[in-house]
């Protein structure tokens, strides 16, 4: 179970005293997630998710809370953030316990699916486009934490370990790709809030329809086409002999809400490569530098190496 901070019934009762969402009836830890401790809490007014942020930068947390509240108010199917009754100078969306910050959000309906069919891909993509449009009126910005600078520095920091554990050919591919990406021009692309982590475990479905988008803690300001590339790689590309039909359904779903510009269509292949490189590097770093603790889940870097190689061949 992904719970680092254990909470008692009495502690949650104390937290809820500062909210207007009813008395606590029951709670249980959620066996998902890596970075935070999460609990389902059932109150007199319904089910909510209580999160304790274990490693996140506390100064950035209000940004994510305000973003979710904004998107929810704009009609995006994402959690709304419960506000505390008294918060003085602190954020109205965050509480503190045991020296850590936490938040309570509404619980979205639906379930996580390990695999999306083509109708679900279409619905997921339409939901992503709605998120982008709704986020266009969000006034705040956040820098991309995994931009080309981060990629360049991270690749350099792990190169020796990569040589030893994965071979010189892997290092050569990493360096060749980052050098190629540095020559691409993304300056004129439509830009705004992106989810940044639009994977199967962060979207919920009821039947064929998207019912919820969760986990906005990688959200930042970037070209929208980057979010689309992340989602295509994560949801549509299965490394089958031909994923073109799945990709087409996803792109059609997105464009049913927001049409891509000519510049976005032109640069999408490069963004698919950049997205694959970003997650490959991140997974390589985690595999080579595992964190202590039984809760750590290391994902296979090879998946995104294969996706990058596939895009480079196309």
Secondary structure, 3 states (H helix, E strand, C coil): CCCCCCCCHHHHHHHHCCCCCCCEEEEEECCCCCCEEEEEEEECCEEEEEEEECCCCHHHHHHHHHHHHHHHHCCCCECCECCCCCCCCCCCCCEEECCEEEEEEECCCCECCCCCCHHHHHHHHHHHHHHHHHHCCCCCCCCCCCCHHHHHHHHHHHHHHHHHHHCHHHHHHHHHHHHHHCCCCCCCCCEEEECCCCCHHHEEEECCEEEEECCCCCCEEEEHHHHHHHHHHHHHCCCCCCCHHHHHHHHHHHHCCCCCCHHHHHHHHHHHHHHHHHHHHHHHHHHHCCCCCCCCCCCCCHHHHHHHHHHHHC
